Amino acid sequence: MSWFFTPQHKAQKDRAILKRIDETLSRQGLPSAVLHFVVFLLLEWQWLTVGPTPNTSYVFGLALVIMAAWRFIMIAQFSEWYARGPARWRDTFILSGFMHAGVWTAYLIYRLDGPEHTIALLGLLYTLSVAAGGTFVYSLYGRTVRVYLAVLLLPIGLYYLIRGTSPAHLWIGLAFVAVYFYLVSTAGRVSELVWSFLTHNHELKVRLKTLEEAREENVLQATTNRRFVNQLLHRVKTPLSGLLGVLGMLSHDEQSTEHQGMLSIARRSGRSILDLVTDLEAFIEQRDQSRVPQSIVFNLRKTLEHALTDMGSKAHEHGLELAYLYHPLVPERIELDPQWLSNAFRRLLDFALDSAEEGEITVRIAMDGETEQGQDQLLLSFYFINTEVSDDDLRAAINRNMNTLPEDEDVSDQLTLMVAAAQFKSMDARLTVSSKQDLRKIVVSLPIQATSQQASSFRPAKYMAGRTITLIDLSPVTERALSAEFYSWDMTVSTWTMERLLEDDTIQPTDFILINLPVEDARAQSYLEQVKLLQSRLQTEAPQTTVFLYASQLQRGLLADMEGGFRFIEKPAARDELLQMLRQSHEATRVDANVEYRCENVRVLLAEDNMVNQKVVVRLLRRMGAQVDTCINGLEASQQAIQDPPYNLVIMDCLMPRMDGLEATRIIRQREMGTGAHLPIIALTGEDTPEQERACLAAGMDDFMTKPVTNENLITLIQRWVG
């Protein structure tokens, strides 16, 4: 039992923690003990100018030397003495600290009571610094710090208050007393903070140890739980896919700008939940089976553009423009792990957004030949302006080993970059850093495997060929990217500034005008006044022109008082979204409604057992004028498919009761053998994996449509297989 220290926190009762603290604090006390004697010599040397050194001063000096030697012995013999009894060693250490403080205070008062000299001020300041340093040391021993500070500071304060001969002496005495109470209160906060942290850390270690021991005992139970959770997540995904389909259908019908914004947010939230469910599936697999990146066939462009679109709001919050350049030679579908790629891409983009100080963040997506193994090289280049972080800092973060983080370096600012780099490297990517003045550039060279199925579902020429569009006040990179995209759609593109357009006497006729809204809300509000002037001129000079406002989703509130006549496109817009908005606008302004895509003479058989998904697809098909029949299992589908008049298309869910879609497709193909007939069958599936793809192709299916079903994807499939 210690005289001076009574454990209160759990960590204070842990002998290993106390031993490390005792040894560390004893070593920190040695420099202070030596410095006491050095300051003593300096003070005595200066006091020689006012008189000879009293014999008592030599006694104090000898005591200070003995205390320093004692501290050195305690450090040298720490292991041996501590083994005899930690409490005894701790009492000896604390008592020696009290004695050391008492000797120094007694010496200083003795000298202050003698001949006056300005060097006494050095002694007072040194005493205050010693008190501040000792506060941290002795605060870890509970109330001990009060005694230590009382021995060191209060005698000097009382001396000046009692023996003081001037107002200055009175103020010095009061200052020492005030410093005492302040350091005591500070010591209490330091003690509580340090011991609470150590207690929490101790509890975490105990929990981690317990969890590690329990993990091996619960392998069979974890396997069972994994199957149960996977089934549960699959059941969540099915109704969620139907919900997203309903939201997409409502968004297509809704005309109110405000409601469109709310539906867009709802759809994004739903997709975020769907992404979360998918991430949970991947996490469970990785946790239980040490998951590594898996090769899955997916749409690369949609994956990256979806990530960029999600970051648009964050870029707006930072007052930054987010633009990207997508090279047309980048393959549409590749084999890679979409979750790993999306997560790494988002984290690296997130780091660029947090690090950029001003201007525009640019992401360039291109190709760079092949690797030695014959794989294509995907180049992801991130450009941003930063004056604080050097290239060496970025390289250090990229090349840092996550398992051995340094303790003496603050790496929190680069943590996102470190995680992104680790994920990219797990896919065999190589990251490089370069800069030009303040423009930083991080390049990811990622080996990819393009699939043989590169039939793109993107067909803009049917709608946009020969149309004209005017781009107003876009940033250079965005203007370059969108112009290249529109040119590839066989459109005519012109670029203007708002000021120049309003100054022109006449506005040249054009089908579309795309206006970039500044990211700063104050500038955007002022800019909208010019947009209103342009709209008023367009109503008389070019009534057929459709105005698009290219803005952040967070700026929808600024558009509340804008009258009709414009459409909203969220930045940065994906290629599919741009085409959809332009096509919808074009169809809405056509006088002849029959020009809109219709398929009145098309008969479709839909085999889907989920009623929500079934109603969504039926509604979308009938809106196009198609005749739709439904069934709820593969057995009914195989029987109805041979009815007369024949169907033009079958949309077949892969997982159904009684008979699945794969078996139903095999039966239909067997009947077609020798007849020369071929009924297009589209797989409706929630799994876009190589295994599922091979199974569907082997069964005789022609194409894929993943859930949730969207109006655009459905139109594309109808056009591809029916015309």
C-alpha positions in Angstrom: 0.0 0.0 0.0 1.4 3.4 -1.1 1.5 6.4 1.3 1.0 8.9 -1.5 -0.9 7.1 -4.3 -4.3 5.3 -4.1 -5.4 3.7 -7.4 -8.9 4.8 -8.6 -9.1 4.1 -12.3 -8.8 0.6 -13.8 -5.6 1.4 -15.6 -4.0 2.6 -12.3 -4.5 -1.0 -11.0 -2.7 -2.5 -14.0 0.9 -3.1 -12.9 2.3 -3.1 -16.5 0.8 0.3 -17.2 2.1 1.7 -13.8 5.5 0.3 -14.3 5.9 2.0 -17.7 4.7 5.3 -16.2 6.9 5.0 -13.2 10.0 4.3 -15.3 9.2 7.1 -17.8 8.6 9.7 -15.1 11.7 8.8 -13.1 13.8 9.4 -16.3 12.1 12.7 -16.9 13.1 13.8 -13.3 16.9 13.5 -13.9 17.3 16.5 -16.2 15.3 18.7 -13.8 17.6 17.6 -10.9 20.8 18.4 -12.8 19.3 21.8 -14.0 18.6 22.7 -10.4 22.3 22.6 -9.6 23.2 24.5 -12.8 20.8 27.3 -12.1 22.1 27.3 -8.5 25.7 27.9 -9.8 24.4 30.7 -12.1 22.6 32.5 -9.3 25.6 32.3 -6.9 27.9 33.5 -9.6 25.8 36.6 -10.0 25.4 37.2 -6.3 29.1 37.4 -6.0 28.8 40.9 -7.3 27.0 42.1 -4.1 29.0 40.1 -1.6 30.8 36.9 -0.6 28.9 33.6 -0.8 27.5 32.6 2.6 28.4 29.2 4.0 24.8 28.2 4.1 24.7 28.4 0.3 27.3 25.7 0.1 25.1 23.5 2.2 22.2 24.1 -0.2 24.4 23.4 -3.2 25.7 20.1 -1.6 22.1 19.1 -1.0 21.2 19.7 -4.6 24.1 17.6 -5.8 23.1 14.8 -3.5 19.5 14.9 -4.8 20.7 14.8 -8.4 22.9 11.8 -7.6 20.0 10.1 -5.8 17.8 10.5 -8.9 20.6 9.0 -11.1 20.9 6.0 -8.7 17.1 5.5 -8.8 17.1 5.3 -12.5 20.2 3.0 -12.7 18.7 0.6 -10.2 15.1 0.9 -11.3 14.5 -2.7 -12.3 16.1 -4.1 -9.2 14.4 -1.7 -6.7 11.1 -1.9 -8.5 11.1 -5.7 -8.3 11.2 -5.4 -4.5 8.0 -3.6 -4.4 6.3 -1.0 -6.8 4.6 0.8 -3.9 7.8 1.2 -2.0 9.7 2.5 -5.0 6.9 4.9 -5.9 6.8 6.3 -2.3 10.6 6.8 -2.4 10.4 8.5 -5.8 7.6 10.9 -4.7 9.2 11.6 -1.4 12.5 12.5 -3.1 10.6 14.9 -5.3 9.1 16.6 -2.3 12.6 16.9 -0.7 14.1 18.2 -3.9 11.4 20.9 -4.1 11.8 21.7 -0.4 15.6 22.2 -0.8 15.2 24.4 -3.8 12.4 26.6 -2.2 14.4 26.9 1.1 17.5 28.0 -0.9 15.6 30.6 -2.9 13.9 32.1 0.2 17.3 32.2 1.9 18.8 34.2 -0.9 15.8 36.4 -1.4 16.1 37.4 2.3 19.7 38.5 1.7 21.2 41.3 -0.5 18.9 42.3 -3.4 19.9 41.5 -7.0 18.0 41.4 -10.2 19.2 37.8 -10.8 16.6 36.8 -8.2 14.0 37.2 -11.0 15.7 34.3 -12.9 15.3 32.1 -9.8 11.6 33.0 -9.6 10.9 32.3 -13.3 12.8 29.1 -13.1 10.8 28.0 -10.1 7.5 28.7 -12.0 8.8 26.6 -15.0 9.8 23.7 -12.7 6.3 23.9 -11.2 4.7 23.7 -14.6 6.8 20.7 -15.6 6.3 18.9 -12.3 2.5 19.4 -12.6 2.3 16.8 -15.4 4.7 14.4 -13.6 3.0 14.3 -10.3 -0.6 14.8 -11.6 -0.5 11.1 -12.6 -0.2 10.2 -8.9 -3.5 11.7 -7.9 -3.4 14.3 -5.1 0.4 14.1 -4.8 0.7 17.1 -7.0 -1.0 19.4 -4.5 1.7 18.6 -1.9 4.5 19.0 -4.4 3.2 22.4 -5.6 2.5 23.6 -2.1 6.2 22.8 -1.1 7.5 24.5 -4.2 5.3 27.6 -4.6 3.5 28.5 -1.4 6.5 29.3 0.8 7.8 31.8 -1.8 4.3 33.4 -2.1 3.9 33.7 1.7 7.4 35.1 2.0 6.5 38.0 -0.4 3.1 38.5 1.2 4.6 38.7 4.8 8.1 40.2 4.2 7.4 42.2 1.2 8.5 45.9 1.3 6.8 47.2 -1.8 3.6 46.8 -3.8 5.6 44.8 -6.4 6.5 42.2 -3.7 2.8 42.0 -2.8 1.9 41.3 -6.4 4.6 38.6 -6.7 3.3 36.9 -3.6 -0.3 36.9 -5.0 0.9 35.7 -8.4 2.6 32.6 -6.8 -0.5 31.8 -4.8 -2.7 32.2 -7.9 -0.3 30.0 -10.0 -0.5 27.3 -7.3 -4.3 27.1 -7.5 -4.3 27.3 -11.3 -1.7 24.4 -11.6 -3.6 22.3 -9.1 -6.8 22.6 -11.2 -4.9 21.9 -14.4 -3.3 18.9 -12.8 -6.7 17.5 -12.0 -7.8 17.8 -15.6 -4.6 16.3 -16.9 -4.9 13.4 -14.5 -8.4 12.7 -15.4 -7.7 12.9 -19.2 -4.6 10.7 -19.1 -6.0 8.0 -16.9 -9.3 8.0 -18.7 -7.5 7.5 -22.0 -5.3 4.8 -20.5 -8.3 3.1 -18.9 -10.2 3.2 -22.2 -7.2 1.9 -24.1 -6.8 -0.9 -21.5 -10.4 -1.9 -21.9 -10.1 -2.0 -25.7 -7.1 -4.3 -25.4 -9.0 -6.6 -23.1 -12.0 -6.6 -25.5 -9.8 -7.3 -28.5 -8.1 -10.1 -26.7 -11.5 -11.6 -25.8 -12.8 -11.2 -29.3 -9.7 -12.8 -30.8 -10.1 -15.8 -28.4 -13.8 -16.1 -29.2 -13.3 -15.8 -32.9 -11.7 -19.3 -33.3 -14.5 -20.8 -31.1 -17.3 -19.5 -33.3 -16.2 -20.5 -36.8 -19.1 -22.8 -37.4 -21.6 -20.3 -35.9 -20.1 -17.5 -38.1 -20.6 -19.6 -41.2 -24.2 -20.2 -40.4 -24.7 -16.5 -39.5 -23.1 -15.5 -42.8 -25.6 -17.6 -44.8 -28.5 -16.2 -42.8 -27.3 -12.5 -43.3 -26.7 -13.0 -47.0 -30.2 -14.4 -47.4 -31.6 -11.5 -45.4 -29.7 -8.9 -47.4 -30.9 -10.5 -50.6 -34.5 -10.2 -49.3 -33.8 -6.5 -48.6 -32.5 -5.9 -52.1 -35.5 -7.2 -53.9 -38.1 -4.8 -52.4 -35.5 -2.0 -52.5 -35.0 -2.5 -56.2 -38.8 -2.3 -56.7 -38.9 0.9 -54.6 -36.2 2.5 -56.8 -38.1 1.5 -59.9 -41.2 3.2 -58.6 -39.2 6.3 -57.7 -37.8 6.4 -61.2 -41.2 6.0 -62.8 -42.6 8.9 -60.6 -39.6 11.0 -61.5 -40.3 10.5 -65.2 -43.9 11.6 -64.7 -43.4 14.5 -62.2 -43.2 17.9 -63.7 -42.7 20.1 -60.6 -39.1 21.2 -60.2 -39.4 21.1 -56.4 -40.8 17.6 -56.5 -38.2 16.5 -59.0 -35.5 17.6 -56.6 -37.1 15.7 -53.7 -37.6 12.5 -55.9 -34.0 12.8 -57.1 -32.8 12.9 -53.5 -35.0 10.0 -52.6 -33.6 7.9 -55.5 -30.1 8.8 -54.5 -30.8 7.8 -50.9 -32.3 4.6 -52.1 -29.3 3.8 -54.3 -27.0 4.7 -51.3 -28.9 2.1 -49.2 -28.6 -0.4 -52.1 -24.8 0.3 -52.2 -24.6 -0.1 -48.5 -26.3 -3.5 -48.7 -23.9 -4.5 -51.4 -21.0 -3.3 -49.3 -22.3 -5.2 -46.3 -22.3 -8.4 -48.4 -18.7 -7.8 -49.5 -17.7 -6.9 -45.9 -19.1 -10.2 -44.6 -17.3 -12.2 -47.2 -14.1 -10.4 -46.6 -14.3 -10.7 -42.9 -15.0 -14.4 -42.8 -13.0 -15.5 -45.8 -10.2 -12.9 -46.1 -11.8 -11.5 -49.2 -9.6 -10.3 -52.0 -10.7 -8.3 -55.1 -13.0 -10.5 -57.3 -13.3 -10.2 -61.1 -16.9 -9.2 -62.0 -18.1 -8.0 -65.4 -19.5 -4.4 -64.9 -20.0 -1.1 -66.7 -16.9 0.9 -65.9 -18.1 4.2 -67.1 -21.4 4.1 -65.1 -19.5 3.1 -62.0 -17.0 6.0 -62.2 -19.6 8.5 -63.3 -21.9 7.5 -60.4 -19.0 8.1 -58.0 -18.3 11.5 -59.5 -21.9 12.5 -59.4 -22.2 11.6 -55.8 -19.2 13.9 -55.0 -20.8 16.9 -56.8 -22.6 18.2 -53.7 -19.4 17.9 -51.6 -17.4 19.9 -54.2 -20.1 22.6 -54.1 -19.8 22.7 -50.3 -16.1 23.4 -50.7 -16.7 26.1 -53.4 -15.0 24.0 -56.0 -15.8 22.9 -59.6 -15.6 19.2 -60.2 -15.0 18.2 -63.9 -13.9 15.1 -65.6 -12.5 14.0 -69.0 -13.5 10.6 -70.2 -11.6 9.3 -73.2 -13.7 7.5 -75.8 -11.2 4.6 -76.1 -11.9 3.5 -72.5 -13.8 0.2 -72.7 -17.4 0.1 -71.6 -17.4 -3.2 -69.8 -14.4 -4.7 -67.9 -13.6 -7.5 -65.5 -12.6 -6.2 -62.1 -14.0 -5.7 -58.6 -16.5 -2.8 -59.0 -16.8 -2.3 -55.2 -13.0 -2.1 -54.6 -12.6 0.2 -57.6 -15.5 2.4 -56.6 -14.4 2.7 -53.0 -10.8 3.4 -53.9 -11.9 5.9 -56.6 -14.2 7.7 -54.2 -11.6 7.9 -51.4 -8.9 9.3 -53.7 -11.5 11.9 -55.1 -12.5 12.6 -51.5 -8.8 13.4 -50.6 -8.5 15.7 -53.6 -11.7 17.6 -52.6 -10.4 18.0 -49.0 -6.9 19.0 -50.1 -7.9 21.4 -52.9 -7.6 25.1 -51.9 -9.3 26.7 -54.9 -10.3 26.5 -58.5 -11.3 23.3 -60.2 -10.7 19.6 -59.5 -10.2 17.6 -62.7 -10.4 13.8 -63.1 -9.1 12.4 -66.4 -10.0 8.8 -67.3 -8.0 7.4 -70.2 -6.1 4.4 -71.5 -2.3 3.8 -71.6 -1.4 0.8 -73.8 -1.0 -2.7 -72.3 1.0 -4.3 -69.6 3.6 -7.0 -70.1 0.9 -9.6 -69.3 -1.3 -8.2 -72.2 -3.7 -6.4 -69.9 -5.0 -2.9 -70.7 -3.8 0.0 -68.5 -6.5 2.4 -67.2 -5.2 5.8 -66.2 -7.0 7.7 -63.5 -5.5 11.2 -63.1 -6.5 13.6 -60.3 -5.6 17.3 -60.6 -6.0 19.8 -57.8 -4.4 23.0 -56.5 -2.6 22.8 -53.1 0.2 25.0 -51.7 0.7 23.2 -48.4 1.3 19.5 -49.2 4.5 18.7 -51.0 5.1 15.9 -53.5 7.2 14.1 -51.0 4.4 14.1 -48.4 2.0 12.6 -51.0 4.5 10.0 -52.0 5.1 9.1 -48.4 1.4 8.7 -47.8 1.0 6.5 -50.9 3.9 4.3 -50.0 3.3 4.0 -46.3 2.8 0.6 -44.7 -0.6 0.7 -43.0 0.6 -1.9 -40.5 3.5 0.2 -39.1 2.3 3.8 -38.7 4.8 6.1 -37.1 4.0 7.3 -33.6 5.9 10.6 -33.9 4.2 11.9 -37.1 0.7 13.3 -37.8 -0.6 11.3 -40.7 -4.4 12.1 -40.3 -4.4 14.5 -43.2 -3.2 11.8 -45.6 -5.2 8.9 -44.1 -7.8 9.0 -46.8 -5.0 8.9 -49.5 -3.3 6.0 -47.7 -6.5 3.9 -47.6 -7.2 4.7 -51.3 -3.6 3.8 -52.3 -3.8 0.5 -50.3 -7.0 -0.4 -52.1 -5.7 0.4 -55.5 -2.5 -1.5 -54.8 -4.5 -4.6 -53.9 -5.7 -4.4 -57.5 -2.1 -4.3 -58.7 -2.3 -0.6 -59.5 0.7 1.8 -59.5 0.4 5.4 -58.1 2.6 8.3 -59.0 2.8 11.9 -57.9 3.9 15.0 -59.8 3.2 18.7 -59.8 3.6 21.9 -61.8 3.9 24.8 -59.5 0.9 24.5 -57.1 -1.1 22.1 -59.4 -0.8 18.6 -57.9 -1.3 15.5 -60.0 -1.9 11.9 -58.7 -2.0 9.2 -61.4 -3.3 5.7 -60.9 -2.2 3.2 -63.5 -4.6 0.2 -63.1 -4.4 -3.0 -65.1 -7.8 -4.0 -66.4 -9.2 -6.8 -68.5 -11.8 -5.7 -71.1 -14.5 -8.2 -71.8 -15.4 -9.5 -75.2 -19.0 -8.2 -74.7 -18.6 -4.5 -75.5 -22.0 -3.9 -77.1 -22.7 -0.5 -75.7 -26.3 0.3 -74.7 -25.5 4.0 -75.4 -27.0 5.2 -78.7 -27.3 9.0 -78.8 -27.2 9.4 -82.6 -30.9 8.4 -83.0 -32.0 11.4 -81.0 -29.3 14.0 -81.1 -27.8 13.9 -84.6 -28.0 17.3 -86.3 -29.1 19.1 -83.1 -27.4 22.2 -81.9 -26.3 23.2 -78.4 -24.8 26.4 -76.9 -22.5 26.1 -73.9 -22.4 29.2 -71.7 -19.7 30.1 -69.0 -18.4 26.5 -68.5 -15.0 26.0 -67.0 -12.3 25.2 -69.5 -12.1 21.5 -68.6 -15.9 20.9 -68.5 -16.3 22.8 -71.7 -13.7 20.7 -73.4 -15.2 17.4 -72.0 -18.8 18.2 -72.9 -17.9 19.6 -76.3 -16.1 16.4 -77.2 -19.1 14.4 -76.0 -21.6 16.4 -77.9 -19.5 16.2 -81.1 -19.4 12.4 -80.8 -23.2 12.6 -80.8 -23.1 14.4 -84.2 -24.3 17.6 -82.6 -23.2 21.2 -83.5 -21.6 22.9 -80.5 -20.9 26.6 -79.9 -19.5 28.3 -76.7 -20.4 31.7 -75.4 -20.3 33.8 -72.3 -23.5 35.2 -70.8 -22.3 38.8 -71.1 -21.5 38.4 -74.8 -24.7 36.6 -75.5 -26.8 39.3 -73.8 -24.9 42.0 -75.7 -25.6 40.4 -79.1 -28.4 42.0 -81.0 -30.0 38.7 -81.9 -29.8 35.2 -80.5 -28.9 32.6 -83.0 -31.5 29.7 -83.1 -30.4 26.6 -81.2 -32.1 23.6 -79.8 -30.4 23.7 -76.4 -28.6 26.1 -74.2 -26.5 24.8 -71.3 -25.7 27.5 -68.6 -23.1 26.8 -65.9 -24.2 28.3 -62.5 -21.3 29.5 -60.3 -20.7 27.4 -57.2 -20.7 30.4 -54.8 -24.3 31.1 -53.8 -23.8 34.9 -53.8 -22.5 34.9 -57.4 -25.1 32.3 -58.4 -28.0 34.6 -57.2 -26.6 37.5 -59.1 -26.0 35.3 -62.2 -29.6 34.1 -62.1 -30.8 37.7 -62.8 -28.9 37.5 -66.1 -30.5 34.1 -66.8 -33.9 35.6 -66.4 -33.0 38.3 -68.9 -31.9 35.6 -71.4 -35.1 33.7 -70.8 -37.2 36.7 -71.6 -35.4 37.2 -74.9 -35.6 33.6 -75.8 -39.4 33.6 -75.4 -39.7 36.0 -78.3 -36.6 35.3 -80.4 -36.2 31.5 -80.0 -39.2 29.9 -78.3 -38.2 26.4 -79.3 -34.9 26.6 -77.4 -34.6 24.6 -74.1 -32.5 26.2 -71.3 -30.6 23.9 -69.0 -29.1 25.1 -65.7 -26.0 23.2 -64.9 -25.7 23.4 -61.1 -25.2 21.5 -57.9 -28.1 19.7 -56.2 -27.6 21.9 -53.2 -28.5 25.0 -55.3 -32.0 23.9 -56.1 -33.3 26.2 -53.4 -31.9 29.2 -55.4 -34.1 28.2 -58.3 -37.3 28.3 -56.3 -38.3 31.8 -57.6 -37.3 31.0 -61.2 -40.2 30.7 -63.6 -40.7 27.8 -66.0 -38.7 27.5 -69.2 -35.6 25.8 -67.9 -34.5 22.4 -66.8 -32.0 21.4 -64.1 -28.9 19.2 -64.7 -26.8 18.3 -61.7 -23.1 18.7 -62.0 -21.0 16.8 -62.8 -23.5 15.2 -65.2 -22.9 11.6 -66.4 -23.2 10.9 -70.1 -26.4 8.9 -69.7 -28.0 11.7 -67.7 -27.1 14.3 -70.3 -28.6 12.2 -73.1 -31.8 11.5 -71.0 -32.3 15.2 -70.2 -31.7 16.3 -73.8 -33.9 13.6 -75.3 -36.8 14.2 -72.9 -36.6 17.9 -73.6 -36.5 17.2 -77.4 -39.5 14.9 -77.2 -41.5 17.3 -75.0 -41.1 20.2 -77.6 -42.0 18.1 -80.6 -45.3 19.0 -82.2 -45.8 15.4 -83.6 -46.0 13.2 -80.5 -45.7 10.1 -82.7 -42.0 10.9 -83.2 -41.4 9.9 -79.6 -40.3 6.3 -79.4 -43.3 4.0 -79.5 -43.7 0.2 -79.9 -47.4 -0.4 -80.3 -47.0 -3.5 -82.4 -44.6 -5.2 -79.9 -45.8 -8.1 -77.7 -43.8 -8.7 -74.6 -44.0 -11.6 -72.1 -42.8 -10.7 -68.7 -41.9 -13.5 -66.3 -41.4 -12.0 -62.8 -42.6 -13.3 -59.4 -42.1 -10.1 -57.5 -45.3 -8.1 -57.8 -43.7 -4.7 -57.2 -41.0 -5.2 -59.9 -43.6 -6.7 -62.2 -45.9 -3.7 -61.9 -43.0 -1.3 -62.5 -41.9 -3.0 -65.8 -45.5 -3.4 -67.0 -46.2 0.3 -66.5 -43.0 1.3 -68.3 -43.7 -1.0 -71.2 -47.3 0.0 -71.6 -46.3 3.7 -71.6 -44.3 2.9 -74.7 -47.4 1.3 -76.2 -46.3 -2.3 -75.9 -48.7 -5.2 -75.3 -47.6 -7.0 -72.1 -48.6 -10.4 -70.7 -47.3 -11.6 -67.4 -46.6 -14.8 -65.5 -45.0 -15.6 -62.2 -42.8 -18.7 -62.8 -40.7 -20.3 -65.4 -43.1 -23.1 -66.1 -45.8 -20.7 -67.1 -43.3 -18.7 -69.2 -42.2 -21.8 -71.1 -45.8 -22.6 -72.0 -47.0 -19.0 -72.8 -43.9 -18.3 -75.0 -45.3 -20.6 -77.8 -48.7 -18.9 -78.0 -50.1 -17.5 -81.2 -49.7 -14.7 -82.2 -46.0 -15.0 -81.2 -44.2 -12.7 -78.7 -41.5 -10.3 -80.0 -39.6 -10.4 -76.7 -39.4 -12.2 -73.4 -38.1 -10.6 -70.2 -37.2 -13.5 -67.9 -36.4 -13.2 -64.2 -33.6 -15.7 -63.3 -34.9 -16.7 -59.9 -38.6 -17.9 -59.8 -40.5 -20.6 -58.0 -41.4 -24.0 -59.5 -39.0 -23.4 -62.5 -36.3 -20.8 -62.7 -35.7 -18.6 -65.8 -32.7 -20.5 -66.9 -34.6 -23.8 -67.2 -37.5 -22.1 -68.9 -35.1 -20.6 -71.5 -33.6 -24.1 -72.2 -37.0 -25.5 -72.9 -37.9 -22.6 -75.2 -34.6 -23.1 -77.1 -35.1 -26.8 -77.5 -38.5 -26.2 -79.1 -36.9 -23.7 -81.5 -34.4 -26.3 -82.7 -35.0 -27.1 -86.4 -37.6 -24.4 -86.9 -35.3 -21.5 -87.6 -37.2 -19.3 -85.1 -35.5 -17.3 -82.4 -37.4 -15.5 -79.7 -35.2 -12.8 -78.0 -35.0 -13.5 -74.2 -33.7 -10.9 -71.8 -32.4 -12.0 -68.4 -33.8 -9.9 -65.5 -31.3 -10.4 -62.7 -30.0 -8.7 -59.6 -26.5 -10.3 -59.9 -24.1 -9.0 -62.5 -21.3 -11.6 -62.1 -19.3 -13.6 -64.6 -20.8 -16.8 -63.2 -24.4 -15.5 -63.7 -23.5 -14.2 -67.2 -22.1 -17.6 -68.3 -25.1 -19.4 -66.9 -27.5 -17.2 -68.7 -25.6 -17.4 -72.0 -25.3 -21.2 -71.7 -29.1 -21.4 -71.1 -29.7 -19.5 -74.4 -30.5 -16.0 -73.2 -29.6 -13.0 -75.4 -29.0 -10.0 -73.1 -29.1 -8.8 -69.5 -31.0 -6.2 -67.6 -30.1 -5.7 -63.9 -32.5 -4.6 -61.2 -33.7 -2.0 -60.5 -35.2 -1.5 -64.0 -35.1 2.0 -65.4 -37.0 3.5 -68.3 -33.8 4.3 -70.2 -32.4 0.7 -70.0 -35.8 -0.7 -70.9 -36.0 1.5 -74.0 -32.5 0.6 -75.0 -33.2 -3.1 -74.8 -36.5 -2.8 -76.8 -34.7 -0.9 -79.5 -31.8 -3.3 -79.7 -33.9 -6.5 -80.0 -37.2 -5.3 -81.5 -36.3 -2.1 -83.3 
